[in-house]
Amino acid sequence: MRTKIKEVDAKIALYGTEEQKEYEKEVFDYKKQIDNFAAIMGNHKIASNVFVFIEQNTLPNVWFSAFNMSQVTGEIRLSGEAESMEALSRQGQLFEKNKEYVKGITVLNSQAQTTGRVKFILNISLDPKIFNYAVSEAPPVVN
């Protein structure tokens, strides 16, 4: 059986011009390079997806003044101010609705100011896939 396969391979090798064989070799080289690049990009982590996610999922009456992120733990800590306690609650719900990227939210601190505004610190646990380069578009806004 193996000798038969070798005979067929030898016959196949005879067909085609040297130029065609050279093109075939080039195509396989390009395919290998593309596969290598795809593997590298598949493992590449990128933090800008998180910024886009926050930008697209922040209510207009909520402002963030500080941002800390840990890719290792997959968490972000947001400090900010909301127009009211209701606005802070709606903001938390908006983040929580995005089950694809948000695993959980914890309000670490919230303080009502005399103006009615609320200062807060949120800790958001994210799914690690939000850091993948493959997320070419921004994570979806969930309303």
C-alpha positions in Angstrom: 0.0 0.0 0.0 2.8 2.5 0.9 4.7 1.7 -2.3 1.5 2.5 -4.2 1.1 5.9 -2.4 4.8 6.7 -3.2 4.2 5.8 -6.8 1.2 8.1 -7.0 3.1 10.9 -5.2 6.0 10.6 -7.7 3.6 10.8 -10.7 1.9 13.9 -9.2 5.3 15.5 -8.7 6.0 15.2 -12.4 3.0 17.3 -13.4 3.2 21.0 -13.5 5.9 23.3 -14.6 8.8 24.5 -12.4 7.1 27.9 -12.4 3.8 26.4 -11.1 5.7 24.5 -8.4 7.5 27.7 -7.4 4.1 29.5 -7.1 2.7 26.6 -5.1 5.7 26.9 -2.7 5.1 30.7 -2.4 1.4 30.1 -1.6 2.2 27.6 1.1 4.8 30.0 2.6 2.2 32.8 2.7 -0.3 30.4 4.3 2.2 29.5 7.0 2.9 33.2 7.7 -0.8 34.0 7.9 -1.4 31.1 10.2 1.5 32.2 12.4 0.1 35.8 12.5 -3.4 34.6 13.3 -2.0 32.6 16.2 -0.1 35.6 17.5 -3.2 37.9 17.2 -5.4 35.3 18.8 -3.3 35.4 21.9 -2.8 39.2 21.9 -4.4 41.1 24.7 -5.6 44.6 24.4 -7.0 47.0 27.0 -8.6 49.5 24.7 -11.7 47.3 24.4 -12.4 48.0 28.0 -12.2 51.8 27.4 -14.6 51.5 24.5 -16.9 49.3 26.6 -17.1 51.9 29.4 -17.5 54.8 27.0 -20.4 53.1 25.2 -22.1 51.9 28.5 -21.9 55.1 30.6 -25.0 57.1 31.2 -24.8 60.9 30.5 -25.5 61.8 34.1 -22.6 59.6 35.4 -18.9 60.8 35.4 -15.8 58.8 36.0 -12.8 60.5 37.6 -10.4 57.6 38.2 -9.9 54.3 36.5 -7.7 51.4 37.6 -7.5 48.1 35.7 -5.9 44.8 36.3 -5.8 42.4 33.3 -4.4 39.7 35.6 -7.5 39.7 37.8 -9.9 40.9 35.0 -11.2 43.8 37.2 -11.6 47.5 36.8 -12.2 50.0 39.6 -14.1 53.1 38.6 -14.3 56.2 40.9 -16.8 58.8 39.9 -19.9 60.9 40.6 -23.5 60.4 39.6 -26.3 62.9 39.4 -28.3 61.0 42.0 -28.5 57.6 43.8 -31.0 56.5 41.1 -28.5 57.4 38.4 -25.8 55.3 40.1 -28.3 52.4 40.4 -29.2 52.6 36.7 -25.5 52.8 35.8 -24.8 49.6 37.8 -27.8 47.9 36.1 -26.6 48.9 32.7 -23.2 47.3 33.3 -24.7 44.2 34.8 -27.0 43.7 31.8 -23.9 43.0 29.7 -23.5 39.4 30.7 -21.1 38.7 27.9 -18.4 40.8 29.4 -19.4 41.6 32.9 -19.2 38.9 35.5 -20.1 41.0 38.5 -20.2 44.5 40.0 -19.5 45.6 43.6 -20.2 49.0 45.0 -17.2 49.6 47.2 -18.3 53.0 48.4 -21.0 55.5 47.8 -21.6 58.8 49.6 -24.4 61.2 49.0 -23.3 64.8 48.8 -25.2 67.9 50.1 -25.8 68.8 46.4 -27.7 65.5 45.9 -24.9 64.1 43.8 -23.3 60.7 44.8 -19.6 60.0 44.8 -18.9 56.3 44.3 -16.3 53.6 43.7 -17.3 50.6 41.6 -15.4 47.3 41.2 -16.3 45.5 38.0 -15.2 41.9 37.3 -14.8 41.3 33.6 -14.8 38.2 31.4 -11.2 37.9 30.2 -12.4 37.7 26.5 -13.0 41.5 26.6 -9.1 41.8 26.5 -8.8 39.7 23.4 -7.7 41.4 20.2 -10.3 39.3 18.3 -13.0 41.6 19.8 -12.5 43.9 16.8 -15.6 45.8 17.4 -16.6 47.4 20.6 -18.5 45.2 23.0 -22.2 45.7 22.5 -24.2 48.2 24.4 -27.1 46.5 26.3 -30.1 48.7 26.9 
